[in-house]
């Protein structure tokens, strides 16, 4: 298994040649949070590859390239998620958080402001301050 660079992001790939036909299989690799660039999106509680792909596509177009996922959401990062994300999946960096609470603490230590979406909330999200600061993370927890 070779480690390649694809669009500036670390990816793992398997490349083989069979009778003049070439096949390439690419999949995301988990990298340390310290190597990722804010802003972040944190995924937990998603169990549908289509939903994960939609979130990744939207996040990428909002300028998010760093994704932290729980083991459950990591299992949804498959061909279907890539298809739904329209390929933007391959331009993102991923970190599998085992456990997720440890990754959240690491983000806090890095000075990242966390915004969380949930079904029931007590306070609306206010604009991020200072304006233009990209040290933030958005996540959905159940």
Secondary structure, 3 states (H helix, E strand, C coil): CEEEEECCEEEEEEEEEECCEEEEEEEECECCHHHCCCCEEEECCCCCHHHHHHHHHHHHHCCCCEEEEEHHHHCCCCHHHHHHCCCHHHHCEEEEECCHHHHHHHHHHCCCEEEEECCCCCCCCCCCCCCCCCCEEEEECC
